[in-house]
């Protein structure tokens, strides 16, 4: 089994920083689609990344 991947909502005003994330697993496909759609409406750039990158991006985000 491979390591899980994550979708992150990268803040376009803070490249390399994400304000939200969710795991990319088939059993959560419906809720993931809803989350990603909401992030897009907020102007986020959606990226699929590994766990380490997701954690770095979340830690880098500064609340405006």
QUISUL-V678751 format. One record per run of one state. SS is the DSSP state (H for helix, E for strand, C for the rest). FROM is the first residue (numbers start at 0). LEN is the number of residues. Records with the same first field share a line. If there is no record, write none. Layout:
SS = FROM-LEN ; FROM-LEN
This chain:
C = 0-4 ; 10-7 ; 24-1 ; 41-3 ; 60-4
E = 4-6 ; 17-7 ; 44-6
H = 25-16 ; 50-10
